Amino acid sequence: MSKSFEQLGCSKINIGLAITGKREDGYHDIDSIFQSIRLSDSIYFAKHHSVVFSGGAPELPEYMQKLVTYGEENLALKALRALQAYTGCKAGAAIHLLKRVPIQAGLGGGSADAAAMLVGLNRFWDLRLTQEELLQIGATLGSDVPFLLQGGTARGTGRGEILTYGKSPDPHWLLLVKPRVSVSTAAAYGRFTNKSVATKQTIDTVQQHLENNDLKSAFLTSANTFEELLFPDHEELVICKEFFTSRGYPTIMTGSGPTMVVLLDKPMEALQLQEEIKAAGHDWLSLITKTCTQEDLP
């Protein structure tokens, strides 16, 4: 058993997302570019005779803290149970999850926690599972988990679990802005009528720009089917996106929303925008982070 340590779970953004069709199993096929970002939760592991799991999110707004539960339904704890079932390991651990990634935000926070739990316990319990085994277990927990186990930049198809890795663009500063809007991913999928501005060709273009190390063009040419599905019912999302695009900042919605990702040239711009958000009276959570390459990941 390893000594006490911290395992980071880096979250992600989607640079373009096209829903390409409905599957016979009731899920939808997507085509999207996944990009790791430095905003991360932490999982702390320490020796204990049995498994004890706790958590907290003191850096997040109070309304968001109430959305997180630390019982058996928590995806990180589900990852632990899946690992126990796969290996038969009966070792203990005192585990604490510190959340910094906004909840229900399209940033893959819960999936990143599951990935960090698998990687962390593999090391802590000295299980010596291969990356392929971790990916196999991760795929049973959620379609974002396999990408978050490896990170970097990848194109995801199928439910998002079929991954093709590419070269990451140079790190760029981002401002993540989450309006206080509750969106139902299931309801949004239910509105999909097999038509979307975002297509495979859209994602092809985004991928080309990323291969050319041109993140700005990737943002400007991307599209997200969920914007088409959610914006008609959620004016706040339209207002939020236009707040930044009207100021000349490339801005996209990540995942199924509602978080907007604002591309910046330098971090001072993020501080200035945070002041402007406050001055305009908007109740939006905003966080400054950077994109990262696979080499930057823990």
N, C-alpha and C positions, 0 to 999 in steps of 0.2 A: 504494500500500500504506500502510495506517495505521501509526501509531506503536504501540509496545507498550502493551497495556492488559489489564484483567481483565474477563471477562464472567461474571456470576453466573447460575447455573441454579437458580431457586427450585423447591422441591418442592411436593407437594400432599397434601391429605387428601381422602377421600371422606366426605361427610356423608350417609350412607345409600347402599346399593348393592343393587339388586334384579337378580338374574339372571332374565330374563323368558322365556327359551326357547333352544333349540338351533337353530343355523342349518344349512342344507344344506352349507355349506362347512366344517363341523366346529367352527366357533367358536360362541360363545354371544352372544346379545343381552343387553345390560344397560341399566339405567336408574339413573343416579347423579348426585349433585351433586359436582362437582369444586371444591375451594377451595384457592387458593394460600396457601402459608405461607412465612415468611421464612427458614426453614432452607434453606441453599443450598450447592451445590458451587461452586467457582471454576475457570474455565479462563483461563489466562494465555497471551497471544499475543505473540510477539516475532519480529523479522525473522530469516530463515535462508534459505540458498540452496535447501534441500530441506525436505520435510515430516519433522519429528522429533516424535514423540509420547511423552510420559512421564506418570507419575502417581504419586500416593501418598495415603495416608489415615492420617496420624500421629495424628489426633484420635479415630479409631475404635478399638474393642478389637482386639487382635491376631487373634483368631479371625475377625473380620469383614474385616480387611485381607487375609487369605489368600483371601477369596472374590472379590476384585477382580483382574481381569487387564487388562493394558494393550496387548494385541495386537489383531489384526484383529477379534476377536470383541467388543471393547469397543464399546458402542453409540455413544459419541461419535466414535470413529474410523470406524465405519460411516457416521455422518452426514457426516464429512469426505469419505469415498470417494463417497458419493451426490452430494455437492455437486460434486466433481471431474467425475463422470460427466455430471451435468446441464449443467455450464457449459463443460467442456473446459479449465478453468483448470489451469495447470501451475506456478503460483507455489509458493513454499516458505513454511514457518513453523515456528518452534520453539514447540511447544504443550505446556503442562503442566496436568494435571487434578488439582486438590486436592479430595479427597472429604471431605465432612462429613456427608452424608446417609447414614443406615444402609443397608446392602445387603440386598436381598431382604426388604423391610420393608413393602411396600404404600404407599410414599411417592413412587414414581415417580422415584427418584434417577437411574437410568440414562437414562430418557426425558428428564429435565430436562437432563442432560449433552448429549444429542443436540440438544435444542432450543437450548441455549447455544452449542453448536458451530456450528450453522447461522447463528444470529444474529451470533455473533462473527466468523466467517469472511466473512460477507456484508459486514461493515464492514471487516475487516482487509484483505481482498483487493479491496475496492471493487467488488464484483460487481454491486451495484445491483439485486438481485432484489427483486421485490415481495413483500409479505406473503403473497399468494395462492400465489406460487411456492414460498416457504418451507413453507407449509402442505401443499402438494402433495408436496414431497419428504419432509416430516416424517411424513405419513400412511403412507409406504412403510416407515418405520422402526419404528413401533409405535403402538398405538391411543391411548396417553397423550400422544404427542409434540405433536399439534396443539393440545391444550389448553395444554400447558406452553410453547408458542411465544407464546401470548397472555396466559394467566394471568387472575387475578381470580376470578370465580365463574361457573360455567356448568353447565348440565344436559347430561349426555352420554348419548346413546342409540346404537343400533347396537352396534358393538364398543366404543363410548365416543368414537368420532371424529366423530359427528354432534352438534354443539355449539350450544346456545342460551344466550347470555350474559345474565346478569341483574345486578341491583345487588348489590354486595358489602355484607355487614353491617360494622358498625364493627369495627376490629381488636380481637381478644381474645387474652389469654395462653393458651397451651397447654402441657401437659407431654406429650411423646411418650414412650411406654414400650414398649420392645421386649424381650419375653422371649427367652431363648436357645432358641428353638424353631424347627426347620426345617420349613416347610410346603411342600407341593407344590401349586401352583396347578392344574396339570393334573389331579392326583389329586382335588383338591377339586371341580373342574368335573365330573369323572367320576362323582361321587356325586350330582350334581343330578338330581332325578326330576321336574322340571317343577312342583314345589310349593315355595312359599316364603312365610314370614311377610312378608317384604319384597316389596312389589308396586309397580306404577306409582302406585297411590293413596298409598302410603307416601311416595314421592318427591314427589308433588303436595303433600302436607302439609308436608314439609320445605321445599320451594320457597316455599310461602306464608309460612312463618315467617321465612325469610331475606329475603323481600321486605318484611316488616314489621320488619326489623332486629332479629330475636329469635333469636340464635344458640343460646341455651340451650334454647328450645322446639324448635328444629330438631334439636339433639342428642337431646333426650328423646323425640321422636316418630320418630326415624330407626330403621332396622333394616338389617342387612347379611346377605344370604343366606349369605355365607361363614362367618359365625358359626355358623349352623345346620349347615353342612357340616364345619367343623373342630372345634368344641367337643367333640363326642362322643369324638374320638380324642386330644384334646390338653387334658388337665386343667389344665395350666399356664396356658392361655389363660383358662379359666374363673376360676382363682384370681386371675390378674392383673386381669381386669375387675372382679371383686367386691372386690378390694383398694380400688378407688377408689369404686365405686358405694356400697359399705357406709359410706363416709365422706361420702356426699352429693354426690359430684362426677359430673356428667354425663360418661359415658365411652362411646366408640364404638370399634370396630375399623375401621381404614382399609383400603381395597382388599381384596386377598385375604389380608391379615394378614402377620405376626402383631402389628403395632404397635397399641397402644391409644392413643387420643387423649383426654386428660383436659382438660375445659374449666374454666378458672380465672377468678376475679374479679381477682386481683392476683398479681404475680410472686412475692411472698413465700410464697404457698401452694405454689408449685412447689418452693422450697427446703425447706420443711417436709416435703413429701411425699417428696422425695429422701432426707431423713434417715430417714423412717419405712420406706422401702423397704430402706435399708441396715440399719436396726435389726432388721427382720424377716428378714434374711438372704437376700433374693431377689437372684439374679444377673440383674438386668434393666438394660439400658441405658436411661437416661432423659435427655432433652434438652428444654430450655426454648426455646420459640419463640412466634411470634404469627401469627395469620391476617393476610392483607394484601389490600388492594383493588388493582385494576388500576393505580391511580395510584401505589401504593407500589412497584411492580415496577421493576426496572432497565431 
